Amino acid sequence: MALINQNDTHIIYESLELIADLKQDILEFGNDYIVAVWYKEIDGITIYTNYDFINEDSPIDQSELQEGEKIKPMTMGALLVALEQQSSMF
């Protein structure tokens, strides 16, 4: 299903390649594995755009973020649900 903002506008952000990569990582590491997740707000809706493994020896540099993006920790299972929701029209 598409995400719907406060103005009843449907927001769809295609993430099929990211979903495929995430499913492979879930098979290897499990749903509860916590990753760093890139996200941004578009028309009042949180859109997830990328993820990476958290490595304290090599932290994510702010230069990796595009304008308006932020990072937060999230389980891979929760991220998968969010990505599938934002990628679907139904």
C-alpha positions as CSV (number, residue, x, y, z in Angstrom):
1,M,0.0,0.0,0.0
2,A,1.2,3.5,-0.6
3,L,1.8,5.8,2.3
4,I,-0.7,8.6,2.7
5,N,0.2,12.0,4.1
6,Q,-2.1,14.4,6.0
7,N,-3.5,15.8,2.7
8,D,-4.5,12.3,1.6
9,T,-1.8,12.3,-1.0
10,H,-0.4,8.9,-1.9
11,I,3.4,8.7,-1.5
12,I,5.2,5.8,-3.3
13,Y,9.0,5.5,-3.2
14,E,10.2,2.6,-5.3
15,S,12.7,0.5,-3.3
16,L,12.7,-2.9,-5.0
17,E,16.5,-3.2,-5.3
18,L,17.0,-2.2,-1.7
19,I,14.3,-4.7,-0.6
20,A,16.1,-7.5,-2.5
21,D,19.4,-6.6,-0.8
22,L,17.8,-6.4,2.6
23,K,16.0,-9.8,2.2
24,Q,19.4,-11.4,1.5
25,D,20.9,-9.8,4.6
26,I,18.0,-10.9,6.7
27,L,18.6,-14.5,5.6
28,E,22.2,-14.2,6.8
29,F,21.8,-12.1,9.9
30,G,18.1,-12.3,11.0
31,N,15.1,-9.9,11.3
32,D,16.3,-8.5,14.7
33,Y,19.7,-7.4,13.5
34,I,20.1,-3.6,14.0
35,V,21.4,-1.5,11.1
36,A,21.8,2.2,10.4
37,V,18.9,3.4,8.3
38,W,18.9,6.5,6.0
39,Y,15.6,8.3,6.0
40,K,14.0,11.7,5.0
41,E,10.7,13.4,5.2
42,I,8.7,13.9,2.0
43,D,5.4,15.7,2.2
44,G,5.1,14.7,5.9
45,I,5.9,11.0,5.4
46,T,9.1,9.3,6.5
47,I,10.8,7.6,3.5
48,Y,13.6,5.1,4.0
49,T,16.3,5.4,1.4
50,N,19.2,3.2,2.4
51,Y,20.8,1.1,5.2
52,D,24.2,-0.1,6.2
53,F,25.7,-2.2,8.9
54,I,26.8,-0.4,12.1
55,N,30.6,-0.5,12.5
56,E,32.0,1.4,15.4
57,D,35.5,1.2,13.9
58,S,34.2,2.9,10.7
59,P,31.3,5.1,11.5
60,I,29.1,6.5,8.7
61,D,30.3,9.8,7.5
62,Q,27.9,12.7,7.1
63,S,29.1,13.1,3.5
64,E,27.3,9.9,2.7
65,L,23.9,11.6,3.4
66,Q,22.0,13.4,0.7
67,E,20.3,16.7,1.5
68,G,17.6,16.3,4.1
69,E,18.6,12.7,5.0
70,K,19.1,11.5,8.6
71,I,20.2,8.2,10.1
72,K,18.6,6.1,12.8
73,P,19.0,2.5,14.1
74,M,16.4,0.0,13.1
75,T,16.0,-3.7,12.9
76,M,16.2,-5.2,9.5
77,G,12.7,-6.8,9.9
78,A,11.1,-3.4,10.7
79,L,12.9,-1.8,7.8
80,L,11.7,-4.5,5.4
81,V,8.1,-3.9,6.4
82,A,8.5,-0.1,5.9
83,L,10.2,-0.5,2.5
84,E,7.6,-2.9,1.2
85,Q,4.9,-0.5,2.4
86,Q,6.4,2.6,0.7
87,S,7.1,0.7,-2.5
88,S,3.6,-0.6,-3.1
89,M,0.6,1.0,-4.7
90,F,-1.8,-1.5,-3.1
